[in-house]
Amino acid sequence: MIKKIEDILKQGGIEEYKAEAKLIVLELSGMKLEEIMLEKEIPNQDKMIELANKRVETKAPIQHLLGYSYFMGEKYIVNENVLIPRDETEILVNKAYDLVKNIENKIDILDIGVGSGCISCALAKKLKDKNIEILGVDISLDALEVAIENINKLDLVRKVILRKSDIYSKIRPIEKFDLIVSNPPYIPISEKNNLQNEVKNFDPDLALFAYDELGVDFYKKIIDGAKNCLKANGYIAFELGINQSDIVFKILEKDFKNIEITKDLSNIERVICAQLK
Ligand SMILES: C[S@@+](CC[C@H](N)C(=O)[O-])C[C@H]1O[C@@H](n2cnc3c(N)ncnc32)[C@H](O)[C@@H]1O
C-alpha cells in the first residue's frame, strides 16, 4: 500500500513522496509501521488513495489536508491561518527550556507570534512540574483561534493564555517575564518568489515575511522592547533565518550578555539566546 501511494505522489511531482506516503498510510490506517508490515488487510485504502490524489491535485501541504501536524511528539491542529510547525523549531524550544528550567519561583514566559501554539504548548509540557504561566501573543485572531484549540486539546488551559497583540502593544507595564521566546516572521519579502510553492501558497504571509531588506525588523522591535518587560537577568530566545545570526547578535549586544548561538542539523545558525545585562 505504501508503494502504491508513493507511486501516485511521485508521478504527481511530490518531492517528499516517500515520507508522505508513509505518513498517509500510518495516519489513515491508525496502525503502527510494524503492524502494517505484518497485516494483509489495511483499513481505509480507498481513503488513502483519495488523499494522495487530492495532494497531487491541490498541492496543498499534507498537514493541511489531514488537518494536523506533529511537533515534539504531540499532534497540533493546523490550517491556512498558521505556520505548520517546523522541525528546527524544536531547537528553540529545547534552548528556551534550558534557560528557565532551574528557576525556583514562578516562571513567566512571553511567546511572541504564538501561531499554532506549538512553542508555548511544548514548553508548558516540558516544564510540567514547574509553576509556570506562558502568555502567547499574535496579531492574527485567526491564528489565535487555532492556538486555543491546541491548548484545549493538550489540556494546558491553566498554563498557557493567549492575547491579541501587535508584538508588545497589549503587554501591560506591570507584566514582567523571565523569558521572551519568539519564532518571528523572518523571510525578507524580496525572497517570496524563491520559496517552494507549498510554502508560498499555503503558509500565511503574516507568519513568513518581514518587510525590510534583511528580514530582521521583528528581531529589532522585539529586542528594543524587551528590557521593559523582562525581569532582572531575564532571557530572550529567537529562531533565526539563514544568515541572520551576525546581525541579530549585534543588535543584542547593547542590552544583552551571554549571547549564545546554536546550529541546526544542516549547520545553519538557527537559534540565538541571551540574558539581559
Ligand atoms: C513564523 S510564525 C511562528 C508561529 C509559531 N510560533 C511557530 O513557531 O510555529 C510567526 C507568527 O507571528 C505572527 N505575527 C506576525 N506579525 C506579528 C505582530 N506584529 N505581532 C504579533 N505576532 C505577529 C504571525 O501571525 C505568526 O503566527
The ligand as a Gaussian input file, in Angstrom:
#p B3LYP/6-31G(d) Opt

LIG

0 1
 C        6.927000      32.194000      11.929000
 S        5.303000      32.224000      12.640000
 C        5.611000      31.314000      14.140000
 C        4.414000      30.544000      14.618000
 C        4.734000      29.564000      15.762000
 N        5.240000      30.255000      16.920000
 C        5.739000      28.511000      15.302000
 O        6.922000      28.609000      15.686000
 O        5.365000      27.606000      14.521000
 C        5.177000      33.906000      13.166000
 C        3.873000      34.302000      13.853000
 O        3.972000      35.705000      14.168000
 C        2.691000      36.298000      13.985000
 N        2.874000      37.740000      13.772000
 C        3.167000      38.414000      12.627000
 N        3.252000      39.734000      12.863000
 C        3.037000      39.916000      14.192000
 C        2.987000      41.051000      15.041000
 N        3.198000      42.284000      14.561000
 N        2.722000      40.874000      16.356000
 C        2.488000      39.627000      16.858000
 N        2.520000      38.497000      16.088000
 C        2.797000      38.641000      14.784000
 C        2.110000      35.569000      12.786000
 O        0.713000      35.689000      12.746000
 C        2.608000      34.137000      13.039000
 O        1.665000      33.403000      13.763000

